[in-house]
């Protein structure tokens, strides 16, 4: 029996909800074009501050002013940040936003980032766990950086992490427009989502795209596997 098709992000929300309701072994499956499947435990979206990797700890320390946590998931980062800052936690998943409400996130909003309109200007936009990957392509990245320009103050910043996959062990397809674009499909239990594109951007190309969108990029932290944390500030 085939799994019912749903919108791309729905399985992720269902997995978050299952974990929240007590299924501590909940894991989401990521289907690749080559037929391979990776299983990702949902518990990583509920980590406490001491369990965060170094790259995320540094990013949270760099946050300032009014913060927009983009792709907040279950609100792990927002929950930490709101102890010292004003935070808006943005996610497209209704299940994720429901959980954030239960956890005590003060301002969770269910909305697509590109459609998000507000009079509030933010000092920091936070895209962690390769949250900028949702842009899906180089063209998509430009749209996200342009939207970020609209949503930030004159001295606003973007904090994001991503990876140069040439330093890793993943087999890459260099025949396509950019080797860091992948087609993914998520499933959880009986639900499987529509296919979507996900982006991993290398440092140099990020700098090139960012400057076109009136951002300058400084790499704050990097690891041997190619993952890095970047701080973007307005030109």
Beta strands, then each sheet from edge to edge (+ up, - down):
strand 1: 4-6
strand 2: 27-32
strand 3: 37-41
strand 4: 66-70
strand 5: 86-91
strand 6: 108-110
strand 7: 122-127
strand 8: 152-163
strand 9: 181-188
strand 10: 191-193
strand 11: 196-199
strand 12: 215-222
strand 13: 227-234
sheet 1: 1+ 10+ 9- 2+ 3-
sheet 2: 1+ 10+ 9- 11+
sheet 3: 6+ 5+ 4+ 7+ 8+ 13- 12+
end
